Amino acid sequence: MGEDEWLKMFSRKCKAHLSSVNMNAWQHFKFAFGFLVELKKAELALLLHMFVPRCCDTYASDKIKELASKLEDHNKLHLNFLEEDDG
């Protein structure tokens, strides 16, 4: 597969993914970046908790549960689109 063909396929898959989650590229970037920021906050809380156990007792686990729920909702949109596309 040539580079041009690969880029076209990559572009097609990206467009299909963005469409499946009902986002444009900027919205998708903001969602992913926001998710990254929240994960980093949880990571820092875990690092602090590792050295000072009384700090951030449940912050990381609460944040991970919150993000898992958010991602589950996001994935439901994606799966619904794929089911509609197959039908």
C-alpha positions, 0 to 999 in steps of 0.5 A: 500500500502506497503512502497516498493510499494509506493517508486516504484510508487513515483520513476515511477512518478518522472521518468515520470515527468523528462522525460516529461520535458526532464531533468535529475534529476540534470537538474531538481534540477538546474532549481528548485533551480534557480527558488527558488533563483529568487523568494527569490530575488523578496521576498527580493525586496518586503520586502525592498519596503515595508519599503522604497517604492521608492526602487525596484519599479517594480523589484518584479513584473517584476521578477514574470512576467519573472518567470511566462513566464519561467514556462509557457514555461516549462509547455508547454514542460510537456504538449506536452510530456503528449499529445504525451504519450496519443496518 
